[in-house]
Amino acid sequence: MLKCKSCGGTYEPVLRDGTQYFHACPPLARFELQAAVDAGTIVLPSGETVDEAYERRPYERPNKRDENVMPSSDAKKPATLKAAGAGIVTLP
């Protein structure tokens, strides 16, 4: 099991059927958006409430992880993660 240090999600990198899983952090949950607004790290449009903002658009988390790969245009260089985020931790 792996744990994403950006969103806290846990996942298996290889599923039971042998398929690889490439984690991508989800957008902020409503309570996370509220905390970010309260902390001043996200500023909503004038007059808009957190509930309205949450219903209207997704808010990506800062430093999100996306393990899907971007192919390299150079055959000598490997594909790279779209976004490493804050990294991962291997769980026992």
PDB file of N, CA, C and O in Angstrom:
ATOM      1  N   MET A   1       0.845  -1.182   0.000  1.00  0.00           N
ATOM      2  CA  MET A   1       0.000   0.000   0.000  1.00  0.00           C
ATOM      3  C   MET A   1       0.885   1.237   0.000  1.00  0.00           C
ATOM      4  O   MET A   1       1.945   1.279   0.623  1.00  0.00           O
ATOM      5  N   LEU A   2       0.412   2.231  -0.715  1.00  0.00           N
ATOM      6  CA  LEU A   2       1.094   3.517  -0.753  1.00  0.00           C
ATOM      7  C   LEU A   2       0.144   4.591  -0.235  1.00  0.00           C
ATOM      8  O   LEU A   2      -1.075   4.463  -0.348  1.00  0.00           O
ATOM      9  N   LYS A   3       0.711   5.643   0.331  1.00  0.00           N
ATOM     10  CA  LYS A   3      -0.080   6.776   0.808  1.00  0.00           C
ATOM     11  C   LYS A   3       0.441   8.038   0.141  1.00  0.00           C
ATOM     12  O   LYS A   3       1.636   8.328   0.184  1.00  0.00           O
ATOM     13  N   CYS A   4      -0.461   8.780  -0.470  1.00  0.00           N
ATOM     14  CA  CYS A   4      -0.113  10.039  -1.129  1.00  0.00           C
ATOM     15  C   CYS A   4       0.047  11.121  -0.064  1.00  0.00           C
ATOM     16  O   CYS A   4      -0.845  11.328   0.758  1.00  0.00           O
ATOM     17  N   LYS A   5       1.188  11.810  -0.085  1.00  0.00           N
ATOM     18  CA  LYS A   5       1.447  12.866   0.892  1.00  0.00           C
ATOM     19  C   LYS A   5       0.747  14.171   0.516  1.00  0.00           C
ATOM     20  O   LYS A   5       0.713  15.099   1.325  1.00  0.00           O
ATOM     21  N   SER A   6       0.190  14.265  -0.686  1.00  0.00           N
ATOM     22  CA  SER A   6      -0.531  15.471  -1.088  1.00  0.00           C
ATOM     23  C   SER A   6      -1.986  15.437  -0.636  1.00  0.00           C
ATOM     24  O   SER A   6      -2.491  16.423  -0.100  1.00  0.00           O
ATOM     25  N   CYS A   7      -2.670  14.302  -0.851  1.00  0.00           N
ATOM     26  CA  CYS A   7      -4.098  14.230  -0.524  1.00  0.00           C
ATOM     27  C   CYS A   7      -4.418  13.274   0.613  1.00  0.00           C
ATOM     28  O   CYS A   7      -5.527  13.303   1.147  1.00  0.00           O
ATOM     29  N   GLY A   8      -3.461  12.423   0.995  1.00  0.00           N
ATOM     30  CA  GLY A   8      -3.696  11.465   2.071  1.00  0.00           C
ATOM     31  C   GLY A   8      -4.346  10.168   1.619  1.00  0.00           C
ATOM     32  O   GLY A   8      -4.603   9.284   2.437  1.00  0.00           O
ATOM     33  N   GLY A   9      -4.612  10.047   0.327  1.00  0.00           N
ATOM     34  CA  GLY A   9      -5.226   8.831  -0.189  1.00  0.00           C
ATOM     35  C   GLY A   9      -4.281   7.640  -0.108  1.00  0.00           C
ATOM     36  O   GLY A   9      -3.065   7.792  -0.230  1.00  0.00           O
ATOM     37  N   THR A  10      -4.847   6.448   0.099  1.00  0.00           N
ATOM     38  CA  THR A  10      -4.056   5.223   0.113  1.00  0.00           C
ATOM     39  C   THR A  10      -4.498   4.339  -1.044  1.00  0.00           C
ATOM     40  O   THR A  10      -5.673   4.315  -1.411  1.00  0.00           O
ATOM     41  N   TYR A  11      -3.539   3.613  -1.611  1.00  0.00           N
ATOM     42  CA  TYR A  11      -3.854   2.804  -2.788  1.00  0.00           C
ATOM     43  C   TYR A  11      -2.783   1.754  -3.020  1.00  0.00           C
ATOM     44  O   TYR A  11      -1.653   1.865  -2.546  1.00  0.00           O
ATOM     45  N   GLU A  12      -3.172   0.737  -3.760  1.00  0.00           N
ATOM     46  CA  GLU A  12      -2.253  -0.304  -4.205  1.00  0.00           C
ATOM     47  C   GLU A  12      -1.751   0.093  -5.590  1.00  0.00           C
ATOM     48  O   GLU A  12      -2.566   0.427  -6.450  1.00  0.00           O
ATOM     49  N   PRO A  13      -0.448   0.069  -5.838  1.00  0.00           N
ATOM     50  CA  PRO A  13       0.054   0.443  -7.163  1.00  0.00           C
ATOM     51  C   PRO A  13      -0.251  -0.601  -8.240  1.00  0.00           C
ATOM     52  O   PRO A  13      -0.249  -0.295  -9.433  1.00  0.00           O
ATOM     53  N   VAL A  14      -0.513  -1.836  -7.805  1.00  0.00           N
ATOM     54  CA  VAL A  14      -0.900  -2.895  -8.740  1.00  0.00           C
ATOM     55  C   VAL A  14      -2.184  -3.523  -8.202  1.00  0.00           C
ATOM     56  O   VAL A  14      -2.223  -3.976  -7.059  1.00  0.00           O
ATOM     57  N   LEU A  15      -3.225  -3.551  -9.018  1.00  0.00           N
ATOM     58  CA  LEU A  15      -4.508  -4.091  -8.606  1.00  0.00           C
ATOM     59  C   LEU A  15      -4.490  -5.613  -8.602  1.00  0.00           C
ATOM     60  O   LEU A  15      -3.545  -6.217  -9.110  1.00  0.00           O
ATOM     61  N   ARG A  16      -5.499  -6.235  -8.047  1.00  0.00           N
ATOM     62  CA  ARG A  16      -5.555  -7.700  -7.921  1.00  0.00           C
ATOM     63  C   ARG A  16      -5.461  -8.411  -9.261  1.00  0.00           C
ATOM     64  O   ARG A  16      -4.931  -9.518  -9.351  1.00  0.00           O
ATOM     65  N   ASP A  17      -5.979  -7.765 -10.304  1.00  0.00           N
ATOM     66  CA  ASP A  17      -5.931  -8.403 -11.624  1.00  0.00           C
ATOM     67  C   ASP A  17      -4.615  -8.144 -12.350  1.00  0.00           C
ATOM     68  O   ASP A  17      -4.462  -8.528 -13.510  1.00  0.00           O
ATOM     69  N   GLY A  18      -3.660  -7.493 -11.676  1.00  0.00           N
ATOM     70  CA  GLY A  18      -2.352  -7.228 -12.259  1.00  0.00           C
ATOM     71  C   GLY A  18      -2.251  -5.900 -12.990  1.00  0.00           C
ATOM     72  O   GLY A  18      -1.175  -5.531 -13.461  1.00  0.00           O
ATOM     73  N   THR A  19      -3.359  -5.181 -13.087  1.00  0.00           N
ATOM     74  CA  THR A  19      -3.362  -3.884 -13.744  1.00  0.00           C
ATOM     75  C   THR A  19      -2.663  -2.851 -12.876  1.00  0.00           C
ATOM     76  O   THR A  19      -2.878  -2.813 -11.665  1.00  0.00           O
ATOM     77  N   GLN A  20      -1.828  -2.013 -13.481  1.00  0.00           N
ATOM     78  CA  GLN A  20      -1.182  -0.934 -12.732  1.00  0.00           C
ATOM     79  C   GLN A  20      -2.199   0.168 -12.457  1.00  0.00           C
ATOM     80  O   GLN A  20      -3.055   0.459 -13.293  1.00  0.00           O
ATOM     81  N   TYR A  21      -2.096   0.777 -11.276  1.00  0.00           N
ATOM     82  CA  TYR A  21      -2.953   1.891 -10.901  1.00  0.00           C
ATOM     83  C   TYR A  21      -2.083   3.142 -10.843  1.00  0.00           C
ATOM     84  O   TYR A  21      -1.033   3.146 -10.200  1.00  0.00           O
ATOM     85  N   PHE A  22      -2.518   4.188 -11.508  1.00  0.00           N
ATOM     86  CA  PHE A  22      -1.802   5.457 -11.508  1.00  0.00           C
ATOM     87  C   PHE A  22      -2.653   6.480 -10.762  1.00  0.00           C
ATOM     88  O   PHE A  22      -3.658   6.964 -11.283  1.00  0.00           O
ATOM     89  N   HIS A  23      -2.245   6.799  -9.554  1.00  0.00           N
ATOM     90  CA  HIS A  23      -2.998   7.702  -8.686  1.00  0.00           C
ATOM     91  C   HIS A  23      -2.959   9.139  -9.203  1.00  0.00           C
ATOM     92  O   HIS A  23      -1.938   9.614  -9.700  1.00  0.00           O
ATOM     93  N   ALA A  24      -4.082   9.805  -9.073  1.00  0.00           N
ATOM     94  CA  ALA A  24      -4.175  11.247  -9.307  1.00  0.00           C
ATOM     95  C   ALA A  24      -5.054  11.819  -8.197  1.00  0.00           C
ATOM     96  O   ALA A  24      -6.164  11.339  -7.967  1.00  0.00           O
ATOM     97  N   CYS A  25      -4.553  12.842  -7.513  1.00  0.00           N
ATOM     98  CA  CYS A  25      -5.298  13.436  -6.406  1.00  0.00           C
ATOM     99  C   CYS A  25      -6.618  14.035  -6.907  1.00  0.00           C
ATOM    100  O   CYS A  25      -6.667  14.633  -7.982  1.00  0.00           O
ATOM    101  N   PRO A  26      -7.679  13.867  -6.121  1.00  0.00           N
ATOM    102  CA  PRO A  26      -8.955  14.485  -6.482  1.00  0.00           C
ATOM    103  C   PRO A  26      -8.941  15.974  -6.150  1.00  0.00           C
ATOM    104  O   PRO A  26      -8.073  16.441  -5.413  1.00  0.00           O
ATOM    105  N   PRO A  27      -9.910  16.722  -6.698  1.00  0.00           N
ATOM    106  CA  PRO A  27     -10.029  18.134  -6.309  1.00  0.00           C
ATOM    107  C   PRO A  27     -10.333  18.240  -4.807  1.00  0.00           C
ATOM    108  O   PRO A  27     -10.645  17.245  -4.153  1.00  0.00           O
ATOM    109  N   LEU A  28     -10.236  19.448  -4.287  1.00  0.00           N
ATOM    110  CA  LEU A  28     -10.523  19.672  -2.871  1.00  0.00           C
ATOM    111  C   LEU A  28     -11.956  19.282  -2.539  1.00  0.00           C
ATOM    112  O   LEU A  28     -12.872  19.529  -3.324  1.00  0.00           O
ATOM    113  N   ALA A  29     -12.147  18.676  -1.379  1.00  0.00           N
ATOM    114  CA  ALA A  29     -13.484  18.419  -0.850  1.00  0.00           C
ATOM    115  C   ALA A  29     -14.030  19.742  -0.329  1.00  0.00           C
ATOM    116  O   ALA A  29     -13.276  20.698  -0.151  1.00  0.00           O
ATOM    117  N   ARG A  30     -15.322  19.802  -0.086  1.00  0.00           N
ATOM    118  CA  ARG A  30     -15.935  21.045   0.371  1.00  0.00           C
ATOM    119  C   ARG A  30     -15.292  21.558   1.658  1.00  0.00           C
ATOM    120  O   ARG A  30     -15.019  22.752   1.780  1.00  0.00           O
ATOM    121  N   PHE A  31     -15.046  20.654   2.627  1.00  0.00           N
ATOM    122  CA  PHE A  31     -14.447  21.084   3.896  1.00  0.00           C
ATOM    123  C   PHE A  31     -13.013  21.589   3.689  1.00  0.00           C
ATOM    124  O   PHE A  31     -12.561  22.483   4.404  1.00  0.00           O
ATOM    125  N   GLU A  32     -12.298  21.018   2.710  1.00  0.00           N
ATOM    126  CA  GLU A  32     -10.936  21.477   2.416  1.00  0.00           C
ATOM    127  C   GLU A  32     -10.974  22.849   1.751  1.00  0.00           C
ATOM    128  O   GLU A  32     -10.128  23.702   2.017  1.00  0.00           O
ATOM    129  N   LEU A  33     -11.957  23.051   0.890  1.00  0.00           N
ATOM    130  CA  LEU A  33     -12.122  24.373   0.263  1.00  0.00           C
ATOM    131  C   LEU A  33     -12.431  25.414   1.333  1.00  0.00           C
ATOM    132  O   LEU A  33     -11.876  26.512   1.312  1.00  0.00           O
ATOM    133  N   GLN A  34     -13.316  25.072   2.267  1.00  0.00           N
ATOM    134  CA  GLN A  34     -13.647  26.001   3.351  1.00  0.00           C
ATOM    135  C   GLN A  34     -12.400  26.351   4.163  1.00  0.00           C
ATOM    136  O   GLN A  34     -12.181  27.517   4.492  1.00  0.00           O
ATOM    137  N   ALA A  35     -11.589  25.355   4.483  1.00  0.00           N
ATOM    138  CA  ALA A  35     -10.365  25.597   5.258  1.00  0.00           C
ATOM    139  C   ALA A  35      -9.404  26.491   4.483  1.00  0.00           C
ATOM    140  O   ALA A  35      -8.768  27.365   5.071  1.00  0.00           O
ATOM    141  N   ALA A  36      -9.290  26.285   3.168  1.00  0.00           N
ATOM    142  CA  ALA A  36      -8.393  27.109   2.349  1.00  0.00           C
ATOM    143  C   ALA A  36      -8.890  28.546   2.273  1.00  0.00           C
ATOM    144  O   ALA A  36      -8.091  29.483   2.303  1.00  0.00           O
ATOM    145  N   VAL A  37     -10.196  28.724   2.175  1.00  0.00           N
ATOM    146  CA  VAL A  37     -10.768  30.080   2.159  1.00  0.00           C
ATOM    147  C   VAL A  37     -10.534  30.744   3.515  1.00  0.00           C
ATOM    148  O   VAL A  37     -10.138  31.908   3.576  1.00  0.00           O
ATOM    149  N   ASP A  38     -10.777  30.011   4.597  1.00  0.00           N
ATOM    150  CA  ASP A  38     -10.563  30.554   5.949  1.00  0.00           C
ATOM    151  C   ASP A  38      -9.105  30.944   6.169  1.00  0.00           C
ATOM    152  O   ASP A  38      -8.819  31.933   6.843  1.00  0.00           O
ATOM    153  N   ALA A  39      -8.173  30.158   5.594  1.00  0.00           N
ATOM    154  CA  ALA A  39      -6.745  30.436   5.752  1.00  0.00           C
ATOM    155  C   ALA A  39      -6.256  31.528   4.802  1.00  0.00           C
ATOM    156  O   ALA A  39      -5.138  32.026   4.942  1.00  0.00           O
ATOM    157  N   GLY A  40      -7.097  31.896   3.840  1.00  0.00           N
ATOM    158  CA  GLY A  40      -6.721  32.940   2.887  1.00  0.00           C
ATOM    159  C   GLY A  40      -5.888  32.441   1.724  1.00  0.00           C
ATOM    160  O   GLY A  40      -5.355  33.247   0.962  1.00  0.00           O
ATOM    161  N   THR A  41      -5.761  31.126   1.568  1.00  0.00           N
ATOM    162  CA  THR A  41      -4.978  30.602   0.449  1.00  0.00           C
ATOM    163  C   THR A  41      -5.785  30.524  -0.842  1.00  0.00           C
ATOM    164  O   THR A  41      -5.215  30.446  -1.930  1.00  0.00           O
ATOM    165  N   ILE A  42      -7.108  30.544  -0.723  1.00  0.00           N
ATOM    166  CA  ILE A  42      -7.997  30.643  -1.887  1.00  0.00           C
ATOM    167  C   ILE A  42      -8.950  31.790  -1.634  1.00  0.00           C
ATOM    168  O   ILE A  42      -9.568  31.887  -0.574  1.00  0.00           O
ATOM    169  N   VAL A  43      -9.058  32.662  -2.628  1.00  0.00           N
ATOM    170  CA  VAL A  43      -9.970  33.796  -2.542  1.00  0.00           C
ATOM    171  C   VAL A  43     -11.085  33.569  -3.562  1.00  0.00           C
ATOM    172  O   VAL A  43     -10.834  33.392  -4.754  1.00  0.00           O
ATOM    173  N   LEU A  44     -12.311  33.577  -3.066  1.00  0.00           N
ATOM    174  CA  LEU A  44     -13.460  33.356  -3.943  1.00  0.00           C
ATOM    175  C   LEU A  44     -13.885  34.661  -4.604  1.00  0.00           C
ATOM    176  O   LEU A  44     -13.571  35.741  -4.103  1.00  0.00           O
ATOM    177  N   PRO A  45     -14.594  34.571  -5.720  1.00  0.00           N
ATOM    178  CA  PRO A  45     -15.134  35.780  -6.342  1.00  0.00           C
ATOM    179  C   PRO A  45     -16.031  36.528  -5.348  1.00  0.00           C
ATOM    180  O   PRO A  45     -16.664  35.914  -4.490  1.00  0.00           O
ATOM    181  N   SER A  46     -16.076  37.815  -5.469  1.00  0.00           N
ATOM    182  CA  SER A  46     -16.832  38.670  -4.552  1.00  0.00           C
ATOM    183  C   SER A  46     -18.291  38.205  -4.443  1.00  0.00           C
ATOM    184  O   SER A  46     -18.975  38.017  -5.449  1.00  0.00           O
ATOM    185  N   GLY A  47     -18.746  38.025  -3.206  1.00  0.00           N
ATOM    186  CA  GLY A  47     -20.130  37.654  -2.950  1.00  0.00           C
ATOM    187  C   GLY A  47     -20.440  36.177  -3.079  1.00  0.00           C
ATOM    188  O   GLY A  47     -21.569  35.764  -2.814  1.00  0.00           O
ATOM    189  N   GLU A  48     -19.471  35.372  -3.478  1.00  0.00           N
ATOM    190  CA  GLU A  48     -19.710  33.945  -3.654  1.00  0.00           C
ATOM    191  C   GLU A  48     -19.408  33.195  -2.362  1.00  0.00           C
ATOM    192  O   GLU A  48     -18.382  33.439  -1.726  1.00  0.00           O
ATOM    193  N   THR A  49     -20.290  32.289  -1.975  1.00  0.00           N
ATOM    194  CA  THR A  49     -20.070  31.471  -0.785  1.00  0.00           C
ATOM    195  C   THR A  49     -19.270  30.236  -1.158  1.00  0.00           C
ATOM    196  O   THR A  49     -19.130  29.901  -2.334  1.00  0.00           O
ATOM    197  N   VAL A  50     -18.750  29.566  -0.146  1.00  0.00           N
ATOM    198  CA  VAL A  50     -18.004  28.327  -0.383  1.00  0.00           C
ATOM    199  C   VAL A  50     -18.912  27.286  -1.032  1.00  0.00           C
ATOM    200  O   VAL A  50     -18.491  26.579  -1.947  1.00  0.00           O
ATOM    201  N   ASP A  51     -20.148  27.190  -0.567  1.00  0.00           N
ATOM    202  CA  ASP A  51     -21.080  26.220  -1.158  1.00  0.00           C
ATOM    203  C   ASP A  51     -21.301  26.502  -2.640  1.00  0.00           C
ATOM    204  O   ASP A  51     -21.298  25.577  -3.453  1.00  0.00           O
ATOM    205  N   GLU A  52     -21.492  27.767  -2.996  1.00  0.00           N
ATOM    206  CA  GLU A  52     -21.689  28.128  -4.403  1.00  0.00           C
ATOM    207  C   GLU A  52     -20.444  27.817  -5.223  1.00  0.00           C
ATOM    208  O   GLU A  52     -20.533  27.256  -6.314  1.00  0.00           O
ATOM    209  N   ALA A  53     -19.291  28.184  -4.693  1.00  0.00           N
ATOM    210  CA  ALA A  53     -18.031  27.945  -5.404  1.00  0.00           C
ATOM    211  C   ALA A  53     -17.805  26.458  -5.614  1.00  0.00           C
ATOM    212  O   ALA A  53     -17.382  26.042  -6.693  1.00  0.00           O
ATOM    213  N   TYR A  54     -18.082  25.651  -4.595  1.00  0.00           N
ATOM    214  CA  TYR A  54     -17.874  24.202  -4.667  1.00  0.00           C
ATOM    215  C   TYR A  54     -18.782  23.576  -5.734  1.00  0.00           C
ATOM    216  O   TYR A  54     -18.370  22.649  -6.432  1.00  0.00           O
ATOM    217  N   GLU A  55     -19.992  24.071  -5.857  1.00  0.00           N
ATOM    218  CA  GLU A  55     -20.926  23.546  -6.857  1.00  0.00           C
ATOM    219  C   GLU A  55     -20.580  24.002  -8.274  1.00  0.00           C
ATOM    220  O   GLU A  55     -20.886  23.302  -9.240  1.00  0.00           O
ATOM    221  N   ARG A  56     -19.957  25.148  -8.403  1.00  0.00           N
ATOM    222  CA  ARG A  56     -19.694  25.734  -9.727  1.00  0.00           C
ATOM    223  C   ARG A  56     -18.438  25.221 -10.407  1.00  0.00           C
ATOM    224  O   ARG A  56     -18.414  25.076 -11.629  1.00  0.00           O
ATOM    225  N   ARG A  57     -17.389  24.942  -9.634  1.00  0.00           N
ATOM    226  CA  ARG A  57     -16.116  24.573 -10.260  1.00  0.00           C
ATOM    227  C   ARG A  57     -15.280  23.735  -9.325  1.00  0.00           C
ATOM    228  O   ARG A  57     -15.379  23.884  -8.107  1.00  0.00           O
ATOM    229  N   PRO A  58     -14.448  22.848  -9.874  1.00  0.00           N
ATOM    230  CA  PRO A  58     -13.534  22.094  -9.010  1.00  0.00           C
ATOM    231  C   PRO A  58     -12.331  22.964  -8.637  1.00  0.00           C
ATOM    232  O   PRO A  58     -11.893  23.810  -9.417  1.00  0.00           O
ATOM    233  N   TYR A  59     -11.823  22.747  -7.465  1.00  0.00           N
ATOM    234  CA  TYR A  59     -10.624  23.442  -7.008  1.00  0.00           C
ATOM    235  C   TYR A  59      -9.529  22.397  -6.828  1.00  0.00           C
ATOM    236  O   TYR A  59      -9.583  21.575  -5.913  1.00  0.00           O
ATOM    237  N   GLU A  60      -8.536  22.439  -7.713  1.00  0.00           N
ATOM    238  CA  GLU A  60      -7.426  21.484  -7.619  1.00  0.00           C
ATOM    239  C   GLU A  60      -6.612  21.782  -6.371  1.00  0.00           C
ATOM    240  O   GLU A  60      -6.439  22.936  -5.982  1.00  0.00           O
ATOM    241  N   ARG A  61      -6.121  20.721  -5.758  1.00  0.00           N
ATOM    242  CA  ARG A  61      -5.300  20.914  -4.565  1.00  0.00           C
ATOM    243  C   ARG A  61      -3.908  21.390  -4.970  1.00  0.00           C
ATOM    244  O   ARG A  61      -3.368  20.963  -5.990  1.00  0.00           O
ATOM    245  N   PRO A  62      -3.336  22.275  -4.163  1.00  0.00           N
ATOM    246  CA  PRO A  62      -1.973  22.692  -4.457  1.00  0.00           C
ATOM    247  C   PRO A  62      -1.038  21.484  -4.310  1.00  0.00           C
ATOM    248  O   PRO A  62      -1.228  20.643  -3.432  1.00  0.00           O
ATOM    249  N   ASN A  63      -0.063  21.416  -5.151  1.00  0.00           N
ATOM    250  CA  ASN A  63       0.928  20.342  -5.083  1.00  0.00           C
ATOM    251  C   ASN A  63       0.306  18.960  -5.267  1.00  0.00           C
ATOM    252  O   ASN A  63       0.723  17.993  -4.629  1.00  0.00           O
ATOM    253  N   LYS A  64      -0.698  18.874  -6.147  1.00  0.00           N
ATOM    254  CA  LYS A  64      -1.360  17.581  -6.363  1.00  0.00           C
ATOM    255  C   LYS A  64      -0.431  16.592  -7.059  1.00  0.00           C
ATOM    256  O   LYS A  64       0.478  16.980  -7.792  1.00  0.00           O
ATOM    257  N   ARG A  65      -0.674  15.326  -6.818  1.00  0.00           N
ATOM    258  CA  ARG A  65       0.095  14.254  -7.444  1.00  0.00           C
ATOM    259  C   ARG A  65      -0.731  13.665  -8.581  1.00  0.00           C
ATOM    260  O   ARG A  65      -1.931  13.436  -8.434  1.00  0.00           O
ATOM    261  N   ASP A  66      -0.081  13.424  -9.712  1.00  0.00           N
ATOM    262  CA  ASP A  66      -0.713  12.748 -10.843  1.00  0.00           C
ATOM    263  C   ASP A  66       0.318  11.792 -11.416  1.00  0.00           C
ATOM    264  O   ASP A  66       1.270  12.210 -12.075  1.00  0.00           O
ATOM    265  N   GLU A  67       0.121  10.498 -11.159  1.00  0.00           N
ATOM    266  CA  GLU A  67       1.084   9.488 -11.576  1.00  0.00           C
ATOM    267  C   GLU A  67       0.935   9.068 -13.037  1.00  0.00           C
ATOM    268  O   GLU A  67       1.731   8.271 -13.533  1.00  0.00           O
ATOM    269  N   ASN A  68      -0.061   9.589 -13.722  1.00  0.00           N
ATOM    270  CA  ASN A  68      -0.164   9.296 -15.149  1.00  0.00           C
ATOM    271  C   ASN A  68       1.078   9.855 -15.812  1.00  0.00           C
ATOM    272  O   ASN A  68       1.632  10.855 -15.356  1.00  0.00           O
ATOM    273  N   VAL A  69       1.516   9.224 -16.871  1.00  0.00           N
ATOM    274  CA  VAL A  69       2.800   9.597 -17.455  1.00  0.00           C
ATOM    275  C   VAL A  69       2.647  10.465 -18.697  1.00  0.00           C
ATOM    276  O   VAL A  69       1.684  10.357 -19.456  1.00  0.00           O
ATOM    277  N   MET A  70       3.629  11.319 -18.862  1.00  0.00           N
ATOM    278  CA  MET A  70       3.741  12.126 -20.074  1.00  0.00           C
ATOM    279  C   MET A  70       4.845  11.502 -20.908  1.00  0.00           C
ATOM    280  O   MET A  70       5.977  11.384 -20.439  1.00  0.00           O
ATOM    281  N   PRO A  71       4.541  11.102 -22.127  1.00  0.00           N
ATOM    282  CA  PRO A  71       5.580  10.499 -22.955  1.00  0.00           C
ATOM    283  C   PRO A  71       6.674  11.508 -23.284  1.00  0.00           C
ATOM    284  O   PRO A  71       6.429  12.713 -23.336  1.00  0.00           O
ATOM    285  N   SER A  72       7.852  11.013 -23.499  1.00  0.00           N
ATOM    286  CA  SER A  72       8.978  11.868 -23.855  1.00  0.00           C
ATOM    287  C   SER A  72       9.060  11.979 -25.372  1.00  0.00           C
ATOM    288  O   SER A  72       8.811  11.010 -26.089  1.00  0.00           O
ATOM    289  N   SER A  73       9.407  13.154 -25.847  1.00  0.00           N
ATOM    290  CA  SER A  73       9.591  13.333 -27.287  1.00  0.00           C
ATOM    291  C   SER A  73      10.971  12.831 -27.721  1.00  0.00           C
ATOM    292  O   SER A  73      11.238  12.670 -28.912  1.00  0.00           O
ATOM    293  N   ASP A  74      11.837  12.587 -26.741  1.00  0.00           N
ATOM    294  CA  ASP A  74      13.180  12.070 -27.002  1.00  0.00           C
ATOM    295  C   ASP A  74      13.202  10.575 -26.656  1.00  0.00           C
ATOM    296  O   ASP A  74      12.980  10.204 -25.504  1.00  0.00           O
ATOM    297  N   ALA A  75      13.461   9.742 -27.621  1.00  0.00           N
ATOM    298  CA  ALA A  75      13.445   8.286 -27.424  1.00  0.00           C
ATOM    299  C   ALA A  75      14.449   7.831 -26.367  1.00  0.00           C
ATOM    300  O   ALA A  75      14.295   6.746 -25.805  1.00  0.00           O
ATOM    301  N   LYS A  76      15.463   8.632 -26.088  1.00  0.00           N
ATOM    302  CA  LYS A  76      16.485   8.265 -25.103  1.00  0.00           C
ATOM    303  C   LYS A  76      16.070   8.630 -23.672  1.00  0.00           C
ATOM    304  O   LYS A  76      16.705   8.199 -22.710  1.00  0.00           O
ATOM    305  N   LYS A  77      15.006   9.424 -23.539  1.00  0.00           N
ATOM    306  CA  LYS A  77      14.558   9.834 -22.210  1.00  0.00           C
ATOM    307  C   LYS A  77      13.268   9.097 -21.856  1.00  0.00           C
ATOM    308  O   LYS A  77      12.408   8.905 -22.716  1.00  0.00           O
ATOM    309  N   PRO A  78      13.128   8.682 -20.592  1.00  0.00           N
ATOM    310  CA  PRO A  78      11.918   7.960 -20.198  1.00  0.00           C
ATOM    311  C   PRO A  78      10.723   8.900 -20.037  1.00  0.00           C
ATOM    312  O   PRO A  78      10.876  10.116 -19.927  1.00  0.00           O
ATOM    313  N   ALA A  79       9.546   8.311 -20.028  1.00  0.00           N
ATOM    314  CA  ALA A  79       8.342   9.078 -19.727  1.00  0.00           C
ATOM    315  C   ALA A  79       8.433   9.557 -18.274  1.00  0.00           C
ATOM    316  O   ALA A  79       9.120   8.943 -17.457  1.00  0.00           O
ATOM    317  N   THR A  80       7.750  10.636 -17.963  1.00  0.00           N
ATOM    318  CA  THR A  80       7.793  11.190 -16.606  1.00  0.00           C
ATOM    319  C   THR A  80       6.383  11.346 -16.049  1.00  0.00           C
ATOM    320  O   THR A  80       5.410  11.419 -16.799  1.00  0.00           O
ATOM    321  N   LEU A  81       6.287  11.395 -14.715  1.00  0.00           N
ATOM    322  CA  LEU A  81       5.002  11.653 -14.068  1.00  0.00           C
ATOM    323  C   LEU A  81       4.496  13.026 -14.466  1.00  0.00           C
ATOM    324  O   LEU A  81       5.286  13.947 -14.675  1.00  0.00           O
ATOM    325  N   LYS A  82       3.182  13.167 -14.571  1.00  0.00           N
ATOM    326  CA  LYS A  82       2.616  14.486 -14.858  1.00  0.00           C
ATOM    327  C   LYS A  82       2.907  15.448 -13.705  1.00  0.00           C
ATOM    328  O   LYS A  82       3.261  16.604 -13.934  1.00  0.00           O
ATOM    329  N   ALA A  83       2.759  14.972 -12.469  1.00  0.00           N
ATOM    330  CA  ALA A  83       3.034  15.821 -11.304  1.00  0.00           C
ATOM    331  C   ALA A  83       3.403  14.937 -10.118  1.00  0.00           C
ATOM    332  O   ALA A  83       2.629  14.063  -9.729  1.00  0.00           O
ATOM    333  N   ALA A  84       4.569  15.159  -9.550  1.00  0.00           N
ATOM    334  CA  ALA A  84       5.028  14.339  -8.410  1.00  0.00           C
ATOM    335  C   ALA A  84       4.342  14.708  -7.107  1.00  0.00           C
ATOM    336  O   ALA A  84       4.292  13.890  -6.188  1.00  0.00           O
ATOM    337  N   GLY A  85       3.814  15.915  -7.006  1.00  0.00           N
ATOM    338  CA  GLY A  85       3.173  16.347  -5.770  1.00  0.00           C
ATOM    339  C   GLY A  85       4.148  16.331  -4.615  1.00  0.00           C
ATOM    340  O   GLY A  85       5.333  16.615  -4.787  1.00  0.00           O
ATOM    341  N   ALA A  86       3.648  15.998  -3.434  1.00  0.00           N
ATOM    342  CA  ALA A  86       4.491  15.958  -2.234  1.00  0.00           C
ATOM    343  C   ALA A  86       5.116  14.589  -2.034  1.00  0.00           C
ATOM    344  O   ALA A  86       5.816  14.362  -1.047  1.00  0.00           O
ATOM    345  N   GLY A  87       4.866  13.662  -2.976  1.00  0.00           N
ATOM    346  CA  GLY A  87       5.466  12.337  -2.888  1.00  0.00           C
ATOM    347  C   GLY A  87       4.539  11.318  -2.262  1.00  0.00           C
ATOM    348  O   GLY A  87       3.360  11.578  -2.021  1.00  0.00           O
ATOM    349  N   ILE A  88       5.105  10.146  -2.005  1.00  0.00           N
ATOM    350  CA  ILE A  88       4.337   9.041  -1.438  1.00  0.00           C
ATOM    351  C   ILE A  88       5.116   8.403  -0.292  1.00  0.00           C
ATOM    352  O   ILE A  88       6.323   8.602  -0.157  1.00  0.00           O
ATOM    353  N   VAL A  89       4.413   7.642   0.519  1.00  0.00           N
ATOM    354  CA  VAL A  89       5.005   6.881   1.614  1.00  0.00           C
ATOM    355  C   VAL A  89       4.537   5.437   1.449  1.00  0.00           C
ATOM    356  O   VAL A  89       3.366   5.193   1.159  1.00  0.00           O
ATOM    357  N   THR A  90       5.437   4.490   1.629  1.00  0.00           N
ATOM    358  CA  THR A  90       5.072   3.083   1.594  1.00  0.00           C
ATOM    359  C   THR A  90       4.544   2.690   2.973  1.00  0.00           C
ATOM    360  O   THR A  90       5.212   2.897   3.986  1.00  0.00           O
ATOM    361  N   LEU A  91       3.345   2.126   3.001  1.00  0.00           N
ATOM    362  CA  LEU A  91       2.745   1.688   4.259  1.00  0.00           C
ATOM    363  C   LEU A  91       3.087   0.223   4.522  1.00  0.00           C
ATOM    364  O   LEU A  91       3.274  -0.550   3.582  1.00  0.00           O
ATOM    365  N   PRO A  92       3.171  -0.160   5.800  1.00  0.00           N
ATOM    366  CA  PRO A  92       3.490  -1.561   6.115  1.00  0.00           C
ATOM    367  C   PRO A  92       2.370  -2.500   5.700  1.00  0.00           C
ATOM    368  O   PRO A  92       2.476  -3.711   5.893  1.00  0.00           O
TER     369      PRO A  92
END
